[in-house]
Structures are given as C-alpha cells and as structure tokens.
Amino acid sequence: MQVEDIRPEGWACTYLVANDGRAVLIDPVWDYIQHYESVLGQRGLELVACMATHTHADHITACFTLSQEREIPFYMWKDTASLGVTDYVDETSSLTIAGVEYSFQYVPGHTSDSMIIRVEGHIFTGDFLFNGNAGVGRDDLPSGRLKEHWDSIQSLSNLPDDVLVCSGHEPPGTELQTLGWNRLHNPILMMTSFDQFVEWQTKTAEQLGSVSKIKTALPANLFAEIPDEIPWLSQ
C-alpha cells in the first residue's frame, strides 16, 4: 500500500492511497482534477473510489465530478448534507477497496459531518486535527461546534501512537507526524480543559479572519454543482 499527498500546490492536502494498480483519492480539490488524472495515468493506476473527510468551505471538492465521470463511489459520513454522495459510511462500516481496509470514526466539531478515515498505519483527519502548532481546524464556520470538537478530541484516546496523521491542511513540504508525536507537540492535545480550547479557537479565528472562498465553495459542495464562474480561477 502506498499513501502520498499529491497536491500540486497550495495548503489543501489530497491523499492518494494506492494498491495493486488501483487507487482511492481522499479530499481531492476540483481545481486540480487534471493533475490527479495525470498522476494516475503516469503511474498506471485505476481510480476506483473517492472520499471526503467533511464538507469543505475553502475549496470545491472534486469528489462528485470524479464520481460522475468515472462512475465510481463517493463516500462521506452518513449524515452529511452534501449532495452528490453515492455511498454513506458510519462507525460500523468496514470497506475493503483494492485490498486496503478502511474504517471510520465520527469526529464532529469542525463540521457536523467530520470523520476520520483509517487505513493501516494512517489516519486521514481532514480539518479535525492538524500536525503540531497548527492544532485543529476552526469551529466558527457553518455547522462548526466548539463543544462537539472538544469532545471528539477526547475520543482520540482509542487510537495508537504510531498512526501517521494525514491532515487536511499543511504548509507545502511539511513532514507529517504520528499521533504520538502530536500528543507531545500539538497544543490542543495537551490541553486539560474546554475553556483552554475555547480561548485558543477564539484567538485563531480572529487571526485567520474570513474564509475568502466560502461563498462559492460551500454551496458548490452542498449542492454538487460547479458554478459557471469560479472567482479564484478567473483572476
């Protein structure tokens, strides 16, 4: 099994999970579909499924487009509001795709449909958990809930130290770290109270400001429709 972040640029990670000549894409971005197809072609891989860890507010997912064009399943958490999803999962779901076993852990907070995708040695956390000082994703966007996020963080206790945290956003070139490393270096995982978490999230939201792409990206992801004009691609 091969796991690799294949984003061509930017901070939004897209993971390729490949085995036996077949591949799954986790959190692909619509802007880079041609890049993904190029990578798949160069490596002789057949794309057989795509997954989204949550409903994104900062980019348009490529999942519903790839699912329609290639007639492959698009997996999300069972209660997601996003349309275009073909197959839903919950914590009882166990999928074997191209010889790789996938399981799922519900971690609401950043969004109401956030989930961790688990394969051997790796957890794909989306914006629920980042590596190191980046902490976690913000909770001041639609369906975000501070207390739910805090409670979900406590549920990480069931996961082992040695899994690699493959998060949804990292600076280009970042070396991903294990959950054990993050337990020692991620400020959120070292917190002992909900009040500390609220204070950190409040300061982070103030520093980050508004999400520039949300008015285009979020409706596109909810309704599975590519808008006629995408502002950041027409500039």
C-alpha positions as CSV (number, residue, x, y, z in Angstrom):
1,M,0.0,0.0,0.0
2,Q,1.2,3.5,-0.9
3,V,0.0,6.7,0.7
4,E,1.0,10.0,-0.7
5,D,-0.1,13.7,-0.6
6,I,-0.3,14.5,-4.3
7,R,-1.4,18.1,-4.2
8,P,0.4,20.2,-6.9
9,E,0.4,23.4,-4.8
10,G,-1.3,25.2,-2.0
11,W,-2.2,24.1,1.6
12,A,-5.1,21.8,0.9
13,C,-3.8,18.2,1.0
14,T,-5.1,15.4,-1.3
15,Y,-4.1,11.9,-0.5
16,L,-3.6,9.0,-2.9
17,V,-4.0,5.5,-1.4
18,A,-2.8,3.0,-4.0
19,N,-2.5,-0.8,-4.0
20,D,-2.5,-3.4,-6.7
21,G,-2.8,-0.9,-9.5
22,R,-5.9,0.7,-8.1
23,A,-6.3,4.0,-6.2
24,V,-8.6,6.0,-3.9
25,L,-8.4,9.8,-3.6
26,I,-9.2,11.4,-0.2
27,D,-10.2,15.1,-0.3
28,P,-9.4,15.9,-3.9
29,V,-9.8,19.5,-5.0
30,W,-11.8,20.3,-8.1
31,D,-9.1,22.8,-9.4
32,Y,-6.6,20.0,-9.7
33,I,-8.6,17.3,-11.4
34,Q,-6.3,17.3,-14.5
35,H,-3.2,17.0,-12.2
36,Y,-4.7,13.9,-10.5
37,E,-5.6,12.3,-13.8
38,S,-2.0,12.9,-15.0
39,V,-0.6,11.3,-11.8
40,L,-2.9,8.3,-12.2
41,G,-2.0,7.9,-15.8
42,Q,1.7,8.2,-15.3
43,R,1.6,5.5,-12.6
44,G,-0.8,3.3,-14.4
45,L,-3.4,3.5,-11.6
46,E,-7.2,3.0,-11.9
47,L,-9.2,5.3,-9.7
48,V,-11.8,3.2,-8.0
49,A,-13.3,5.5,-5.3
50,C,-13.0,8.9,-3.7
51,M,-13.8,10.1,-0.2
52,A,-14.2,13.4,1.6
53,T,-13.5,13.8,5.3
54,H,-16.1,16.6,5.6
55,T,-17.9,19.3,3.7
56,H,-15.2,21.7,2.8
57,A,-15.7,25.5,2.9
58,D,-12.4,26.6,1.4
59,H,-12.4,24.7,-1.8
60,I,-14.7,22.8,-4.2
61,T,-14.4,19.1,-3.8
62,A,-13.5,17.0,-6.9
63,C,-15.3,14.0,-5.5
64,F,-18.7,14.4,-7.1
65,T,-17.2,15.3,-10.5
66,L,-14.8,12.3,-10.4
67,S,-17.6,10.0,-9.2
68,Q,-19.9,11.0,-12.1
69,E,-17.3,11.0,-14.8
70,R,-15.7,7.7,-13.8
71,E,-18.8,6.0,-12.3
72,I,-17.1,5.3,-9.1
73,P,-18.4,5.6,-5.5
74,F,-18.1,8.8,-3.5
75,Y,-18.0,8.2,0.3
76,M,-18.9,10.6,3.1
77,W,-20.3,10.4,6.6
78,K,-23.9,9.1,6.7
79,D,-25.5,12.4,8.0
80,T,-23.7,14.8,5.6
81,A,-25.9,17.4,4.0
82,S,-23.7,17.3,0.8
83,L,-25.4,16.1,-2.3
84,G,-23.6,14.0,-5.0
85,V,-22.6,11.4,-2.4
86,T,-23.2,7.9,-3.7
87,D,-22.3,5.8,-0.6
88,Y,-22.5,6.7,3.1
89,V,-20.4,5.3,6.0
90,D,-20.6,5.2,9.8
91,E,-18.6,3.7,12.6
92,T,-19.8,0.2,11.8
93,S,-18.7,0.5,8.2
94,S,-15.7,-1.6,7.1
95,L,-14.7,-1.4,3.5
96,T,-12.1,-3.3,1.6
97,I,-11.1,-1.3,-1.6
98,A,-8.2,-2.6,-3.8
99,G,-7.0,-4.8,-0.9
100,V,-6.9,-1.9,1.6
101,E,-9.2,-1.9,4.6
102,Y,-11.0,1.3,5.5
103,S,-12.8,2.2,8.7
104,F,-14.3,5.4,10.0
105,Q,-14.5,7.4,13.2
106,Y,-17.1,10.2,13.7
107,V,-15.4,13.4,15.0
108,P,-17.9,16.3,14.7
109,G,-16.9,19.8,15.6
110,H,-15.2,21.5,12.7
111,T,-18.2,20.4,10.8
112,S,-21.2,18.2,11.7
113,D,-20.1,15.6,9.2
114,S,-16.4,15.4,10.0
115,M,-14.9,12.0,10.2
116,I,-11.5,10.3,10.4
117,I,-10.7,7.8,7.7
118,R,-8.5,5.0,8.9
119,V,-6.2,2.6,7.0
120,E,-3.3,0.6,8.3
121,G,-0.8,3.0,9.9
122,H,-2.6,6.2,8.8
123,I,-5.5,8.4,9.9
124,F,-6.9,11.0,7.5
125,T,-8.2,13.7,9.8
126,G,-9.4,16.4,7.4
127,D,-9.6,19.7,9.3
128,F,-10.5,18.0,12.6
129,L,-6.8,17.7,13.6
130,F,-3.6,19.2,12.1
131,N,0.0,18.5,12.9
132,G,1.9,20.3,15.6
133,N,1.3,24.0,16.3
134,A,-1.4,24.2,13.7
135,G,-3.6,22.5,16.2
136,V,-7.1,21.9,14.7
137,G,-9.5,23.4,12.2
138,R,-11.6,26.4,13.2
139,D,-15.2,25.9,14.5
140,D,-16.7,29.3,13.6
141,L,-17.9,28.2,10.1
142,P,-21.3,26.7,9.2
143,S,-22.1,23.6,11.4
144,G,-19.0,24.1,13.5
145,R,-19.5,23.4,17.2
146,L,-16.8,24.1,19.8
147,K,-18.1,21.6,22.5
148,E,-18.5,18.8,19.9
149,H,-15.0,19.4,18.6
150,W,-13.6,19.2,22.2
151,D,-15.5,16.0,22.9
152,S,-14.3,14.5,19.7
153,I,-10.7,15.3,20.6
154,Q,-11.1,13.2,23.7
155,S,-12.2,10.3,21.6
156,L,-8.7,10.1,20.1
157,S,-7.7,8.1,23.1
158,N,-8.7,4.9,21.3
159,L,-6.1,5.4,18.6
160,P,-2.5,4.2,18.9
161,D,0.6,6.4,19.0
162,D,2.1,5.1,15.8
163,V,-0.5,6.1,13.3
164,L,0.5,8.9,10.9
165,V,-1.7,12.0,11.0
166,C,-2.6,12.8,7.4
167,S,-4.4,16.1,7.9
168,G,-6.4,18.3,5.5
169,H,-4.1,21.3,5.5
170,E,-0.4,21.6,6.0
171,P,2.2,24.0,4.6
172,P,3.9,22.6,1.4
173,G,6.8,20.4,2.3
174,T,5.6,19.7,5.8
175,E,6.7,16.3,7.2
176,L,3.7,14.5,8.6
177,Q,4.0,13.2,12.2
178,T,2.5,10.4,14.2
179,L,-0.4,10.8,16.7
180,G,2.1,10.0,19.4
181,W,4.3,12.9,18.4
182,N,1.2,15.2,18.2
183,R,0.3,14.2,21.7
184,L,3.5,15.7,22.8
185,H,3.7,18.7,20.4
186,N,0.1,19.7,19.3
187,P,-1.1,22.3,21.8
188,I,-4.7,21.1,21.5
189,L,-3.9,17.6,22.5
190,M,-2.0,18.9,25.6
191,M,-5.0,21.0,26.9
192,T,-6.8,19.9,30.0
193,S,-9.9,22.0,29.9
194,F,-12.6,23.1,27.4
195,D,-12.1,26.7,28.5
196,Q,-8.5,26.5,27.1
197,F,-9.8,25.2,23.9
198,V,-12.4,28.0,23.5
199,E,-9.7,30.6,24.2
200,W,-7.4,29.1,21.5
201,Q,-10.1,28.8,18.9
202,T,-11.3,32.3,19.5
203,K,-7.8,33.8,19.1
204,T,-7.2,31.6,16.0
205,A,-10.5,32.7,14.3
206,E,-9.6,36.3,14.9
207,Q,-6.1,35.8,13.4
208,L,-7.4,33.9,10.3
209,G,-10.3,36.3,9.5
210,S,-12.9,35.4,6.9
211,V,-12.7,32.4,4.5
212,S,-12.4,34.0,1.1
213,K,-13.8,31.1,-0.9
214,I,-16.7,30.1,1.3
215,K,-19.5,31.8,-0.7
216,T,-18.6,29.8,-3.8
217,A,-17.1,26.6,-2.4
218,L,-19.7,25.8,0.3
219,P,-22.8,26.0,-1.9
220,A,-21.0,24.0,-4.7
221,N,-20.1,21.2,-2.2
222,L,-23.6,21.2,-0.7
223,F,-25.4,21.0,-4.0
224,A,-22.8,19.1,-6.0
225,E,-22.8,21.8,-8.7
226,I,-19.8,23.5,-10.3
227,P,-20.6,27.2,-10.6
228,D,-20.4,28.9,-14.0
229,E,-17.7,31.3,-12.6
230,I,-15.2,30.4,-10.0
231,P,-13.7,33.7,-8.9
232,W,-10.2,32.4,-7.9
233,L,-9.7,30.7,-11.3
234,S,-10.8,33.7,-13.4
235,Q,-8.5,36.2,-11.8
